[in-house]
Amino acid sequence: MADEESPVPEEVLTSATERLDEAEITLADNEEILHALSELTPVYETERSYFVLGNYDRDPIRRLNRVVDRLNRRQDAYAFRMVDIRGEWDNSIQKFCLIADVVTCLVGVAEKEPSDFLVEQGLLVGTNEYFAKSHVLKREYEDEEHPFGWMQDGVFELFAEAGRLYRWQTEEELVDAAAELP
């Protein structure tokens, strides 16, 4: 069997292995995570990669898919959602962090639905490395002044101050906002 070079850069594997060694997970979980990272070959082969986060309910996921589609139309770019990475992990925060470490850009599509990416929003602003490469596409609601609640409003303020909050109401505005991303 020929000795093939891994499509995953060595420093990423080393970083992932170090993180996994610190966590208390099984060898099978470790193997599954490293296999998932190797599935992200397009992340390493393109100039820009976008990890798109948001609500997976029927209508919101359709909008997420439109954002992914718009970003994938760019030359030398790869956009994907967490569900695009195979495997059922017991610790989805670990999965999020490992993927977030290797991408160029984290993109949150914020809607007021209860299954939104609330935990990930906390990680985006709570980690300097993630915050620096994050952008949020926030849905505006005409009939509601504070549809997200005070905690999320604080997160959105941080992104607005950094110039990385994009507002939208219609799906066309969402696609236009995605086109503004770096």
TIVO-675834 format. One record per residue: residue number from 1; chain; x, y, z of N, C-alpha, C, O in turn. Coordinates in nm, 2 decimals, padded with zeros to 4 digits. Each point is the difference from the previous one (the first is absolute). Layout:
- k, c, n.X, n.Y, n.Z, ca.X, ca.Y, ca.Z, c.X, c.Y, c.Z, o.X, o.Y, o.Z
- NUM, A, X, Y, Z, X, Y, Z, X, Y, Z, X, Y, Z
...
//
This chain:
- k, c, n.X, n.Y, n.Z, ca.X, ca.Y, ca.Z, c.X, c.Y, c.Z, o.X, o.Y, o.Z
- 1, A, 00.08, -00.12, 00.00, -00.08, 00.12, 00.00, 00.09, 00.12, 00.00, 00.09, 00.01, 00.08
- 2, A, -00.12, 00.09, -00.17, 00.08, 00.12, -00.01, -00.02, 00.09, 00.12, -00.11, 00.00, 00.06
- 3, A, 00.21, 00.07, -00.02, 00.00, 00.09, 00.12, -00.06, 00.13, -00.05, 00.08, 00.08, -00.07
- 4, A, -00.20, -00.05, 00.09, -00.07, 00.12, -00.05, 00.01, 00.11, 00.11, -00.01, -00.03, 00.12
- 5, A, 00.03, 00.15, -00.17, 00.01, 00.12, 00.09, -00.14, 00.03, 00.04, -00.09, 00.01, -00.09
- 6, A, 00.07, 00.03, 00.22, -00.13, 00.04, 00.05, -00.05, 00.13, -00.07, 00.09, 00.09, -00.01
- 7, A, -00.21, -00.08, -00.02, -00.05, 00.13, -00.06, -00.01, 00.11, 00.11, -00.02, 00.11, -00.03
- 8, A, 00.02, -00.15, 00.16, -00.01, 00.09, 00.11, 00.14, 00.04, 00.04, 00.09, -00.08, 00.02
- 9, A, -00.06, 00.21, -00.02, 00.13, 00.05, 00.04, 00.04, -00.05, 00.14, -00.08, -00.02, 00.09
- 10, A, 00.21, -00.01, -00.08, 00.05, -00.06, 00.12, -00.03, 00.08, 00.13, -00.03, -00.05, 00.10
- 11, A, 00.04, 00.19, -00.11, -00.02, 00.08, 00.12, -00.15, -00.01, 00.04, -00.03, 00.01, 00.12
- 12, A, -00.06, -00.03, -00.21, -00.14, -00.02, 00.04, -00.02, -00.13, 00.07, -00.07, -00.01, 00.10
- 13, A, 00.13, -00.10, -00.15, -00.01, -00.13, 00.06, 00.06, 00.01, 00.14, -00.05, -00.06, 00.10
- 14, A, 00.16, 00.13, -00.09, 00.07, 00.01, 00.13, -00.09, 00.07, 00.10, -00.01, -00.04, 00.11
- 15, A, -00.05, 00.16, -00.16, -00.09, 00.07, 00.09, -00.12, -00.08, 00.04, -00.03, 00.00, 00.12
- 16, A, -00.03, -00.07, -00.21, -00.11, -00.08, 00.03, 00.03, -00.11, 00.09, -00.07, -00.03, 00.10
- 17, A, 00.19, -00.04, -00.12, 00.04, -00.11, 00.09, 00.03, 00.06, 00.14, -00.04, -00.07, 00.10
- 18, A, 00.10, 00.19, -00.09, 00.03, 00.05, 00.13, -00.14, 00.03, 00.08, -00.01, -00.03, 00.11
- 19, A, -00.08, 00.09, -00.19, -00.13, 00.03, 00.07, -00.07, -00.13, 00.04, -00.06, -00.01, 00.11
- 20, A, 00.07, -00.09, -00.19, -00.07, -00.13, 00.03, 00.07, -00.07, 00.11, -00.06, -00.06, 00.09
- 21, A, 00.19, 00.07, -00.08, 00.08, -00.06, 00.11, -00.04, 00.07, 00.14, -00.01, -00.07, 00.10
- 22, A, -00.03, 00.20, -00.11, -00.04, 00.07, 00.13, -00.14, -00.04, 00.04, -00.03, 00.00, 00.12
- 23, A, -00.05, -00.04, -00.21, -00.14, -00.04, 00.03, -00.01, -00.14, 00.04, 00.09, -00.08, -00.04
- 24, A, -00.19, 00.04, 00.11, -00.02, -00.14, 00.04, -00.10, -00.06, -00.10, -00.12, 00.00, 00.03
- 25, A, 00.17, -00.05, -00.14, -00.08, -00.07, -00.10, 00.06, -00.13, -00.03, 00.12, -00.03, 00.03
- 26, A, -00.20, -00.06, -00.09, 00.05, -00.13, -00.03, 00.09, 00.00, -00.12, 00.00, 00.10, -00.08
- 27, A, 00.07, -00.20, 00.06, 00.08, -00.02, -00.12, -00.08, 00.00, -00.13, 00.03, 00.06, -00.10
- 28, A, -00.15, -00.12, 00.11, -00.09, 00.00, -00.12, -00.05, 00.14, -00.03, -00.01, 00.04, -00.12
- 29, A, -00.02, 00.04, 00.22, -00.04, 00.14, -00.02, 00.11, 00.08, -00.06, -00.02, 00.08, -00.09
- 30, A, 00.14, -00.10, 00.14, 00.12, 00.06, -00.06, 00.02, -00.03, -00.14, 00.02, 00.09, -00.09
- 31, A, -00.03, -00.22, 00.05, 00.01, -00.04, -00.14, -00.11, 00.07, -00.09, 00.03, 00.04, -00.11
- 32, A, -00.15, -00.04, 00.16, -00.11, 00.06, -00.07, 00.02, 00.15, -00.03, -00.03, 00.05, -00.11
- 33, A, 00.08, 00.02, 00.21, 00.03, 00.14, -00.01, 00.11, 00.03, -00.10, -00.01, 00.08, -00.09
- 34, A, 00.12, -00.16, 00.10, 00.11, 00.02, -00.10, -00.05, -00.04, -00.14, 00.05, 00.06, -00.10
- 35, A, -00.13, -00.16, 00.09, -00.06, -00.03, -00.14, -00.08, 00.11, -00.05, 00.01, 00.03, -00.12
- 36, A, -00.09, 00.03, 00.21, -00.09, 00.12, -00.05, 00.09, 00.11, -00.05, -00.03, 00.07, -00.10
- 37, A, 00.14, -00.04, 00.18, 00.09, 00.10, -00.05, 00.06, -00.03, -00.14, 00.02, 00.09, -00.08
- 38, A, 00.01, -00.21, 00.06, 00.05, -00.04, -00.13, -00.10, 00.02, -00.11, 00.04, 00.02, -00.12
- 39, A, -00.17, -00.03, 00.15, -00.11, 00.03, -00.09, 00.00, 00.14, -00.04, -00.07, 00.04, -00.10
- 40, A, 00.13, 00.05, 00.17, 00.00, 00.14, -00.03, 00.11, 00.05, -00.09, 00.04, 00.11, 00.00
- 41, A, 00.00, -00.20, -00.09, 00.11, 00.02, -00.09, -00.02, 00.14, -00.08, 00.09, 00.07, -00.02
- 42, A, -00.22, -00.04, -00.02, -00.01, 00.12, -00.08, 00.03, 00.13, 00.09, 00.04, 00.10, -00.06
- 43, A, -00.05, -00.11, 00.19, 00.04, 00.11, 00.08, 00.15, 00.03, -00.02, 00.04, 00.12, 00.00
- 44, A, 00.04, -00.22, -00.02, 00.15, 00.02, -00.01, 00.04, 00.03, -00.15, 00.11, 00.05, -00.02
- 45, A, -00.20, -00.08, -00.07, 00.03, 00.01, -00.14, -00.05, 00.13, -00.06, 00.03, 00.04, -00.11
- 46, A, -00.11, 00.04, 00.19, -00.05, 00.13, -00.05, 00.06, 00.11, 00.08, 00.05, -00.01, 00.11
- 47, A, -00.06, 00.13, -00.17, 00.05, 00.12, 00.06, -00.08, 00.04, 00.12, 00.05, 00.04, 00.11
- 48, A, -00.19, -00.05, -00.12, -00.09, 00.04, 00.11, -00.09, -00.12, 00.03, -00.05, -00.07, -00.09
- 49, A, 00.02, 00.06, 00.22, -00.10, -00.10, 00.04, -00.10, 00.06, 00.09, 00.04, 00.08, 00.09
- 50, A, -00.17, -00.12, -00.10, -00.10, 00.06, 00.08, -00.08, -00.11, 00.07, -00.06, -00.09, -00.06
- 51, A, 00.06, 00.10, 00.19, -00.08, -00.09, 00.09, -00.13, 00.07, 00.03, 00.01, 00.09, 00.08
- 52, A, -00.12, -00.13, -00.14, -00.13, 00.07, 00.01, -00.08, -00.06, 00.11, -00.03, -00.12, 00.00
- 53, A, -00.01, 00.20, 00.10, -00.08, -00.04, 00.12, -00.14, 00.05, -00.01, -00.02, 00.11, -00.05
- 54, A, -00.07, -00.18, 00.11, -00.14, 00.06, 00.01, -00.10, -00.11, 00.04, 00.04, -00.11, 00.05
- 55, A, -00.16, 00.14, -00.08, -00.11, -00.08, 00.04, -00.03, -00.11, -00.11, 00.00, 00.03, -00.12
- 56, A, -00.02, -00.15, 00.16, -00.02, -00.11, -00.09, -00.15, -00.04, -00.02, -00.03, -00.11, -00.06
- 57, A, -00.06, 00.19, 00.11, -00.14, -00.03, -00.02, -00.03, 00.02, -00.15, 00.09, 00.06, -00.07
- 58, A, -00.20, -00.10, 00.02, -00.03, -00.01, -00.15, 00.03, 00.13, -00.07, 00.08, 00.00, -00.10
- 59, A, -00.15, 00.11, 00.14, 00.02, 00.12, -00.08, 00.14, 00.07, 00.03, 00.06, 00.04, -00.10
- 60, A, -00.02, -00.03, 00.22, 00.13, 00.05, 00.02, 00.12, -00.07, -00.07, 00.09, 00.06, -00.04
- 61, A, -00.10, -00.19, 00.04, 00.11, -00.08, -00.07, 00.00, 00.03, -00.15, 00.11, 00.00, -00.06
- 62, A, -00.22, 00.03, 00.01, -00.01, 00.03, -00.14, 00.08, 00.14, -00.02, 00.07, 00.01, -00.10
- 63, A, -00.08, 00.08, 00.19, 00.07, 00.12, -00.01, 00.15, -00.02, 00.02, 00.08, 00.06, -00.06
- 64, A, -00.05, -00.15, 00.16, 00.14, -00.03, 00.02, 00.06, -00.06, -00.13, 00.12, 00.04, -00.04
- 65, A, -00.19, -00.12, -00.03, 00.05, -00.06, -00.12, 00.02, 00.11, -00.11, 00.09, -00.01, -00.08
- 66, A, -00.18, 00.11, 00.08, 00.02, 00.11, -00.10, 00.13, 00.07, 00.03, 00.08, 00.04, -00.09
- 67, A, -00.04, -00.02, 00.22, 00.12, 00.07, 00.04, 00.12, -00.09, -00.05, 00.09, 00.05, -00.06
- 68, A, -00.10, -00.18, 00.09, 00.11, -00.09, -00.04, 00.02, 00.00, -00.15, 00.11, 00.01, -00.05
- 69, A, -00.23, -00.01, -00.02, 00.01, 00.00, -00.15, 00.06, 00.13, -00.05, 00.09, -00.01, -00.09
- 70, A, -00.12, 00.12, 00.15, 00.05, 00.13, -00.05, 00.15, 00.00, 00.03, 00.08, 00.05, -00.09
- 71, A, -00.03, -00.09, 00.20, 00.14, 00.00, 00.04, 00.08, -00.10, -00.09, 00.11, 00.03, -00.04
- 72, A, -00.17, -00.14, 00.01, 00.06, -00.11, -00.08, 00.02, 00.05, -00.15, 00.07, -00.07, -00.07
- 73, A, -00.14, 00.17, 00.03, 00.01, 00.05, -00.14, 00.13, 00.08, -00.01, 00.04, 00.03, -00.12
- 74, A, 00.02, 00.01, 00.23, 00.12, 00.08, -00.01, 00.12, -00.09, -00.05, 00.01, -00.12, 00.02
- 75, A, 00.08, 00.19, -00.09, 00.12, -00.06, -00.05, 00.08, -00.04, 00.12, 00.02, 00.08, 00.09
- 76, A, 00.03, -00.21, -00.08, 00.09, -00.05, 00.10, -00.06, 00.02, 00.14, 00.07, 00.04, 00.09
- 77, A, -00.19, -00.08, -00.07, -00.07, 00.00, 00.13, -00.08, -00.13, 00.02, -00.04, -00.06, -00.09
- 78, A, 00.03, 00.03, 00.22, -00.08, -00.12, 00.04, -00.08, 00.04, 00.12, 00.06, 00.04, 00.11
- 79, A, -00.19, -00.06, -00.12, -00.09, 00.03, 00.11, -00.08, -00.13, 00.04, -00.03, -00.08, -00.09
- 80, A, 00.01, 00.06, 00.22, -00.07, -00.12, 00.04, -00.07, 00.03, 00.14, 00.03, 00.10, 00.06
- 81, A, -00.12, -00.20, -00.02, -00.07, 00.01, 00.12, 00.06, -00.11, 00.09, 00.07, -00.10, -00.05
- 82, A, -00.10, 00.10, 00.18, 00.05, -00.10, 00.09, -00.06, -00.14, -00.04, 00.07, -00.10, 00.01
- 83, A, -00.19, 00.09, -00.05, -00.06, -00.12, -00.04, 00.06, -00.06, -00.13, -00.02, -00.12, -00.03
- 84, A, 00.10, 00.19, -00.04, 00.07, -00.05, -00.11, 00.12, -00.08, 00.03, 00.06, -00.07, -00.08
- 85, A, -00.02, 00.07, 00.21, 00.11, -00.08, 00.05, -00.06, -00.12, 00.07, -00.07, 00.01, 00.10
- 86, A, 00.10, -00.13, -00.16, -00.06, -00.12, 00.05, 00.04, -00.04, 00.14, 00.10, 00.05, 00.05
- 87, A, -00.18, -00.13, 00.01, 00.03, -00.05, 00.13, -00.09, 00.05, 00.11, -00.04, 00.12, -00.01
- 88, A, 00.01, -00.20, 00.10, -00.09, 00.04, 00.11, 00.10, 00.01, 00.12, 00.04, -00.10, 00.06
- 89, A, -00.01, 00.22, -00.02, 00.09, 00.02, 00.11, -00.08, 00.03, 00.13, -00.10, 00.06, 00.00
- 90, A, 00.15, -00.12, 00.11, -00.07, 00.03, 00.13, 00.02, 00.14, 00.04, -00.08, 00.06, 00.07
- 91, A, 00.19, 00.00, -00.11, 00.03, 00.13, 00.05, 00.01, 00.10, -00.13, 00.10, 00.01, -00.06
- 92, A, -00.22, 00.05, 00.04, 00.00, 00.09, -00.12, 00.08, 00.13, 00.01, 00.04, 00.06, -00.10
- 93, A, -00.02, -00.02, 00.23, 00.09, 00.12, 00.02, 00.14, -00.04, -00.05, 00.07, 00.09, -00.06
- 94, A, -00.03, -00.21, 00.09, 00.14, -00.04, -00.04, 00.00, 00.00, -00.15, 00.10, 00.04, -00.06
- 95, A, -00.20, -00.09, 00.00, -00.01, -00.01, -00.15, 00.01, 00.14, -00.06, 00.07, 00.03, -00.09
- 96, A, -00.15, 00.06, 00.15, 00.00, 00.14, -00.04, 00.14, 00.06, 00.01, 00.05, 00.06, -00.10
- 97, A, 00.01, -00.07, 00.21, 00.13, 00.06, 00.02, 00.11, -00.05, -00.09, 00.08, 00.07, -00.05
- 98, A, -00.08, -00.20, 00.03, 00.10, -00.06, -00.10, -00.02, 00.05, -00.14, 00.10, 00.03, -00.07
- 99, A, -00.23, -00.01, 00.03, -00.02, 00.05, -00.13, 00.03, 00.15, -00.01, 00.06, 00.05, -00.09
- 100, A, -00.11, 00.02, 00.19, 00.03, 00.15, 00.01, 00.14, 00.03, -00.01, 00.04, 00.10, -00.05
- 101, A, 00.05, -00.19, 00.11, 00.14, 00.03, 00.00, 00.06, 00.00, -00.14, 00.10, 00.07, -00.02
- 102, A, -00.16, -00.14, -00.07, 00.07, -00.02, -00.13, -00.06, 00.09, -00.11, 00.06, 00.00, -00.11
- 103, A, -00.17, 00.06, 00.13, -00.06, 00.08, -00.11, 00.05, 00.14, 00.00, 00.05, 00.05, 00.10
- 104, A, -00.08, 00.02, -00.21, 00.04, 00.14, -00.02, -00.10, 00.09, 00.07, 00.03, 00.10, 00.06
- 105, A, -00.16, -00.14, -00.07, -00.11, 00.09, 00.04, -00.11, -00.08, 00.06, -00.04, -00.11, -00.05
- 106, A, -00.01, 00.16, 00.16, -00.12, -00.06, 00.07, -00.12, 00.10, -00.04, 00.01, 00.12, 00.03
- 107, A, -00.12, -00.18, -00.08, -00.11, 00.09, -00.04, -00.13, -00.05, 00.07, -00.04, -00.12, -00.01
- 108, A, -00.02, 00.20, 00.10, -00.12, -00.03, 00.06, -00.12, 00.06, -00.06, 00.01, 00.12, -00.03
- 109, A, -00.11, -00.19, 00.00, -00.13, 00.05, -00.05, -00.10, 00.00, 00.12, -00.04, -00.11, 00.04
- 110, A, 00.02, 00.23, 00.01, -00.08, 00.01, 00.12, -00.15, 00.03, -00.03, -00.03, 00.10, -00.06
- 111, A, -00.05, -00.19, 00.11, -00.15, 00.02, 00.00, -00.05, -00.03, 00.14, 00.07, -00.06, 00.08
- 112, A, -00.19, 00.11, -00.05, -00.05, -00.01, 00.14, -00.05, -00.14, 00.04, -00.04, -00.02, 00.11
- 113, A, 00.05, -00.08, -00.20, -00.06, -00.13, 00.03, 00.08, -00.06, 00.12, 00.12, 00.03, 00.02
- 114, A, -00.18, -00.11, 00.06, 00.06, -00.05, 00.12, 00.12, -00.10, -00.02, 00.08, -00.02, 00.09
- 115, A, -00.07, -00.04, -00.21, 00.11, -00.09, -00.02, 00.11, 00.07, -00.08, 00.07, -00.07, -00.07
- 116, A, -00.05, 00.19, 00.09, 00.10, 00.08, -00.06, 00.14, -00.04, 00.05, 00.00, -00.09, 00.09
- 117, A, 00.10, 00.15, -00.13, 00.14, -00.04, 00.04, 00.04, 00.08, 00.13, 00.11, 00.07, -00.01
- 118, A, -00.18, -00.08, 00.12, 00.02, 00.08, 00.12, 00.14, -00.04, 00.06, 00.07, 00.09, 00.04
- 119, A, -00.05, -00.22, -00.02, 00.13, -00.04, 00.06, 00.12, 00.05, -00.08, 00.10, 00.05, 00.06
- 120, A, -00.11, -00.07, -00.19, 00.11, 00.05, -00.09, 00.02, 00.15, 00.01, 00.11, 00.04, -00.01
- 121, A, -00.22, 00.03, 00.03, 00.02, 00.15, 00.01, 00.08, 00.03, 00.12, 00.09, 00.09, -00.01
- 122, A, -00.11, -00.16, 00.12, 00.08, 00.03, 00.12, 00.15, -00.04, -00.03, 00.09, 00.07, 00.05
- 123, A, -00.07, -00.17, -00.12, 00.14, -00.04, -00.04, 00.07, 00.10, -00.09, 00.11, 00.03, 00.01
- 124, A, -00.19, 00.02, -00.10, 00.05, 00.10, -00.10, 00.05, 00.13, 00.07, 00.11, 00.05, -00.04
- 125, A, -00.18, 00.00, 00.14, 00.04, 00.12, 00.07, 00.09, -00.03, 00.12, 00.07, 00.09, 00.05
- 126, A, -00.07, -00.21, 00.00, 00.08, -00.04, 00.11, 00.14, -00.04, -00.03, 00.08, -00.02, 00.09
- 127, A, -00.05, 00.01, -00.22, 00.13, -00.05, -00.04, 00.05, 00.10, -00.10, -00.05, 00.02, -00.11
- 128, A, 00.16, 00.05, 00.15, 00.06, 00.10, -00.09, 00.02, -00.05, -00.14, -00.03, 00.07, -00.10
- 129, A, 00.09, -00.19, 00.09, 00.03, -00.05, -00.14, -00.12, -00.02, -00.08, 00.00, 00.03, -00.12
- 130, A, -00.11, -00.08, 00.18, -00.13, -00.02, -00.07, -00.06, 00.13, -00.03, -00.05, 00.02, -00.12
- 131, A, 00.04, 00.07, 00.21, -00.06, 00.13, -00.02, 00.07, 00.08, -00.12, -00.07, 00.06, -00.08
- 132, A, 00.20, -00.07, 00.07, 00.07, 00.07, -00.10, -00.04, -00.05, -00.14, 00.02, 00.08, -00.10
- 133, A, -00.06, -00.20, 00.08, -00.04, -00.05, -00.13, -00.15, -00.03, -00.02, -00.04, -00.07, -00.09
- 134, A, -00.04, 00.13, 00.18, -00.14, -00.02, 00.00, -00.08, 00.12, -00.06, 00.04, 00.11, 00.02
- 135, A, -00.15, -00.15, -00.09, -00.09, 00.10, -00.05, -00.14, -00.05, 00.03, -00.03, -00.12, -00.01
- 136, A, -00.07, 00.21, 00.03, -00.14, -00.04, 00.03, -00.09, 00.07, -00.09, 00.00, 00.12, -00.02
- 137, A, -00.09, -00.20, -00.04, -00.10, 00.04, -00.09, -00.13, 00.00, 00.08, -00.06, -00.11, 00.02
- 138, A, 00.02, 00.22, 00.04, -00.11, 00.01, 00.09, -00.13, 00.04, -00.06, -00.01, 00.10, -00.07
- 139, A, -00.09, -00.18, 00.09, -00.14, 00.03, -00.06, -00.06, 00.11, 00.09, 00.00, -00.01, 00.12
- 140, A, -00.06, 00.11, -00.19, -00.07, 00.11, 00.06, -00.15, -00.03, -00.01, -00.04, -00.05, -00.10
- 141, A, -00.04, 00.08, 00.20, -00.14, -00.03, 00.00, -00.07, 00.14, 00.02, 00.02, 00.07, 00.10
- 142, A, -00.10, -00.03, -00.19, -00.07, 00.13, 00.00, -00.09, 00.01, 00.12, -00.01, 00.11, 00.06
- 143, A, -00.06, -00.21, -00.02, -00.10, 00.01, 00.10, 00.05, -00.02, 00.14, -00.08, 00.00, 00.10
- 144, A, 00.21, -00.02, -00.08, 00.05, -00.03, 00.13, 00.13, 00.08, 00.03, 00.09, 00.01, -00.09
- 145, A, -00.09, 00.05, 00.20, 00.12, 00.09, 00.04, 00.12, -00.08, 00.04, 00.11, 00.03, -00.04
- 146, A, -00.13, -00.13, 00.13, 00.11, -00.09, 00.05, -00.04, -00.14, -00.01, -00.03, -00.07, 00.10
- 147, A, 00.03, 00.01, -00.22, -00.05, -00.14, -00.02, 00.10, -00.10, 00.06, -00.03, -00.12, 00.02
- 148, A, 00.16, 00.16, 00.00, 00.10, -00.10, 00.04, 00.03, 00.00, 00.15, 00.06, -00.10, 00.05
- 149, A, -00.10, 00.20, 00.02, 00.04, 00.00, 00.15, 00.12, 00.08, 00.02, 00.09, 00.02, -00.09
- 150, A, -00.07, 00.02, 00.21, 00.11, 00.09, 00.04, 00.14, -00.06, -00.02, 00.09, 00.07, -00.03
- 151, A, -00.08, -00.20, 00.06, 00.13, -00.07, -00.01, 00.05, 00.00, -00.15, 00.11, 00.04, -00.03
- 152, A, -00.20, -00.08, -00.06, 00.04, -00.01, -00.14, 00.02, 00.14, -00.05, 00.08, 00.03, -00.09
- 153, A, -00.17, 00.07, 00.13, 00.02, 00.14, -00.04, 00.14, 00.05, 00.03, 00.07, 00.07, -00.08
- 154, A, -00.01, -00.11, 00.20, 00.13, 00.03, 00.03, 00.11, -00.06, -00.09, 00.09, 00.07, -00.04
- 155, A, -00.12, -00.19, 00.00, 00.09, -00.07, -00.10, 00.00, 00.08, -00.13, 00.10, 00.02, -00.06
- 156, A, -00.22, 00.01, 00.02, -00.02, 00.07, -00.13, 00.07, 00.14, 00.00, 00.06, 00.04, -00.09
- 157, A, -00.07, 00.03, 00.21, 00.07, 00.13, 00.02, 00.15, -00.02, -00.02, 00.07, 00.09, -00.07
- 158, A, -00.01, -00.19, 00.12, 00.14, -00.02, -00.02, 00.04, -00.02, -00.14, 00.10, 00.05, -00.05
- 159, A, -00.18, -00.13, -00.03, 00.03, -00.01, -00.14, -00.03, 00.12, -00.08, 00.08, 00.03, -00.09
- 160, A, -00.18, 00.05, 00.13, -00.02, 00.13, -00.06, 00.11, 00.09, 00.02, 00.05, 00.07, -00.10
- 161, A, 00.01, -00.06, 00.22, 00.11, 00.09, 00.03, 00.12, -00.04, -00.08, 00.09, 00.08, -00.04
- 162, A, -00.07, -00.21, 00.01, 00.11, -00.05, -00.08, -00.02, 00.01, -00.15, 00.09, -00.04, -00.08
- 163, A, -00.21, 00.08, 00.04, -00.03, 00.01, -00.14, -00.03, -00.13, -00.07, 00.02, -00.01, -00.12
- 164, A, -00.07, -00.09, 00.20, -00.02, -00.13, -00.05, -00.14, -00.05, 00.02, -00.02, -00.12, 00.02
- 165, A, -00.08, 00.21, -00.01, -00.14, -00.03, 00.02, -00.07, 00.04, -00.13, 00.01, 00.12, -00.03
- 166, A, -00.08, -00.21, -00.03, -00.07, 00.03, -00.13, -00.15, -00.02, 00.03, -00.03, -00.11, 00.04
- 167, A, -00.05, 00.20, -00.07, -00.14, -00.01, 00.03, -00.08, -00.03, -00.12, 00.03, 00.04, -00.11
- 168, A, -00.14, -00.12, 00.12, -00.08, -00.04, -00.11, -00.14, -00.03, 00.05, -00.03, -00.03, 00.12
- 169, A, -00.07, 00.05, -00.21, -00.14, -00.04, 00.03, -00.05, -00.10, -00.10, -00.07, -00.10, 00.04
- 170, A, 00.10, 00.12, -00.17, -00.05, -00.10, -00.10, 00.11, -00.09, -00.04, 00.12, 00.02, 00.03
- 171, A, -00.16, -00.13, -00.10, 00.11, -00.09, -00.04, 00.09, 00.06, -00.10, 00.12, -00.03, 00.00
- 172, A, -00.17, 00.12, -00.08, 00.09, 00.07, -00.10, 00.10, 00.09, 00.07, 00.12, 00.00, -00.04
- 173, A, -00.16, 00.06, 00.15, 00.09, 00.08, 00.08, 00.10, -00.09, 00.07, 00.12, 00.04, 00.02
- 174, A, -00.16, -00.16, 00.02, 00.09, -00.09, 00.06, 00.11, -00.04, -00.10, 00.12, 00.00, 00.03
- 175, A, -00.16, -00.03, -00.15, 00.10, -00.04, -00.10, 00.09, 00.12, -00.03, 00.12, -00.02, -00.02
- 176, A, -00.17, 00.14, 00.01, 00.08, 00.12, -00.02, 00.10, 00.02, 00.12, 00.11, 00.03, -00.02
- 177, A, -00.16, -00.05, 00.14, 00.09, 00.01, 00.12, 00.11, -00.11, -00.01, 00.12, 00.04, 00.03
- 178, A, -00.15, -00.16, -00.07, 00.10, -00.10, -00.02, 00.11, 00.04, -00.10, 00.11, -00.03, 00.01
- 179, A, -00.16, 00.10, -00.11, 00.09, 00.05, -00.11, 00.10, 00.10, 00.06, 00.11, 00.02, -00.06
- 180, A, -00.14, 00.05, 00.17, 00.08, 00.10, 00.05, 00.11, -00.06, 00.09, 00.10, 00.07, 00.04
- 181, A, -00.11, -00.20, 00.00, 00.10, -00.06, 00.08, 00.14, 00.00, -00.07, 00.01, -00.01, -00.12
- 182, A, 00.10, 00.02, 00.20, 00.13, 00.00, -00.06, 00.03, -00.14, -00.06, 00.11, -00.02, -00.06
//
